[in-house]
Amino acid sequence: MSQQEDLAAVQSRLDELVRRVGQLEQTVEALRASGPVTAAAAAPAAKVRTELVTIPDAPYDNALWTDSDDEGLGVRDRHAP
């Protein structure tokens, strides 16, 4: 491709980008004009969980970590390379 063809292709894509950004701005303006959207209206099938899960402060059982490796550090009780 010649330099003129490259510039024409870039200009064409830039024009398309400007057109699509304009469309996006119009869509955003229309959504803002329609009023605030609540979470329930945006996703009516979604359930909102409000319950909290309590995590105990007691230490974990050390048996959970038997034969585990620290990622990137190698095997426990050995020096990293």
C-alpha positions as CSV (number, residue, x, y, z in Angstrom):
1,M,0.0,0.0,0.0
2,S,1.1,3.5,-0.7
3,Q,1.3,6.2,1.9
4,Q,-1.8,7.8,0.4
5,E,-3.8,4.6,0.7
6,D,-2.7,4.1,4.3
7,L,-3.7,7.6,5.2
8,A,-7.1,7.1,3.5
9,A,-7.7,3.9,5.4
10,V,-6.7,5.6,8.7
11,Q,-9.1,8.5,7.9
12,S,-11.9,6.1,7.1
13,R,-11.4,4.2,10.4
14,L,-11.2,7.5,12.3
15,D,-14.4,8.7,10.8
16,E,-16.1,5.4,11.8
17,L,-14.8,5.8,15.3
18,V,-16.1,9.3,15.6
19,R,-19.5,8.1,14.3
20,R,-19.7,5.3,16.8
21,V,-18.7,7.5,19.7
22,G,-21.5,9.9,18.7
23,Q,-23.9,7.0,18.8
24,L,-22.7,6.0,22.2
25,E,-23.0,9.5,23.5
26,Q,-26.6,9.7,22.3
27,T,-27.4,6.3,23.9
28,V,-25.9,7.5,27.2
29,E,-27.9,10.7,27.1
30,A,-31.1,8.8,26.4
31,L,-30.4,6.5,29.4
32,R,-29.7,9.4,31.7
33,A,-32.9,11.2,30.5
34,S,-34.9,8.1,31.3
35,G,-34.1,8.4,35.0
36,P,-32.0,6.5,37.5
37,V,-31.9,2.7,37.1
38,T,-32.0,0.7,40.3
39,A,-30.2,-2.6,40.7
40,A,-33.4,-4.5,40.8
41,A,-34.6,-2.9,37.5
42,A,-31.3,-3.5,35.8
43,A,-31.2,-7.2,36.7
44,P,-34.6,-8.4,37.9
45,A,-33.5,-12.1,38.1
46,A,-30.5,-11.3,40.3
47,K,-30.9,-11.9,44.1
48,V,-29.1,-9.5,46.4
49,R,-27.5,-11.3,49.4
50,T,-27.4,-9.2,52.5
51,E,-26.5,-11.9,55.0
52,L,-23.0,-11.8,56.4
53,V,-20.7,-14.8,57.0
54,T,-18.7,-14.8,60.2
55,I,-15.2,-16.1,59.9
56,P,-13.8,-17.3,63.3
57,D,-10.6,-15.9,64.7
58,A,-9.4,-19.4,65.7
59,P,-6.4,-20.6,63.8
60,Y,-6.8,-23.2,61.1
61,D,-5.9,-26.8,61.8
62,N,-2.3,-27.4,60.7
63,A,-3.3,-30.7,59.1
64,L,-4.9,-28.6,56.3
65,W,-1.4,-27.5,55.2
66,T,0.3,-30.9,55.3
67,D,2.2,-31.6,52.1
68,S,1.4,-28.2,50.7
69,D,3.9,-26.0,48.8
70,D,4.2,-22.3,49.0
71,E,3.7,-21.2,45.4
72,G,6.8,-19.7,44.0
73,L,8.8,-20.5,47.1
74,G,9.3,-24.2,46.8
75,V,8.7,-27.0,49.3
76,R,8.2,-26.0,53.0
77,D,11.3,-26.5,55.2
78,R,13.7,-26.1,52.2
79,H,15.5,-23.2,50.8
80,A,14.2,-21.5,47.7
81,P,16.6,-21.9,44.7
